[in-house]
């Protein structure tokens, strides 16, 4: 009787506030916390740069990967009419300045409203917003479809003739660059895919949604390789990139 009473007292003292104990040999696990849903239009996070950010193109890729609203944005093109969103970048003593501009309202004539975000990308990849100014703009970035993005890199060389004439001489048109090695990298500086230009001077890639930059290697007989170029690919939407080699003809 006394033994039973002692057992009841011990059970009462140990039960209040005590954690349940699993049978011997049975591991205890906390209930899993469900992951928050990920919107389909938000690119997957990118890894930090593997090393020093050495080109403006890589700095731009880091910026484009940081904001879903920048999906599909490419460089400012002087030969393009009606461009409503673009980026510009240049090196500074502290790294690279990257400005992304989005416009709206009659962009065929230069856009009535514009908003610009300016970033400083440090050599170690640290991203700092240094400017946020302009108008309220209405802009809808392209939405990924779940497919890959068809990316085509066009490699050209020019000038072909030392003097331009009007009307242009067809024989002086830029020429395709054949057999050039082209590499695509993610913002972290890691190689994603590599290819070689065909007889038309083109290299085609299929890439998932995300920010990248592309580099073309030097070609014998041409003065210099094109500058590396950043781009934002959106699944289901084609991307065309033009990279020009300098022939040195003047």
Buried (B, 14 or more C-beta within 10 A) or exposed (E): EEEEEEEEEEEEEEEEEEEEEEEEEEEEEEEEEEEEEEEEBEBEEBEBBEEEBBBBBBBBBBBBBBBEBBBBBBBEEEEEEEBBBBBBBEEEEEBBBBBBBBBBBEBEEEBEBBBBBBBBBBBEBEBEEEEEEBBEBEBEBBBBEEEBBBBBBBBBBBBEBEEEEEEEEEEBEBBBBBEBBBBBBBBBBEEBBBBEBEEEBBBEBEBBBBBBBBBBEEBEEBEEBBEBBBBBBBBBBEBEBBBBBBBEEE
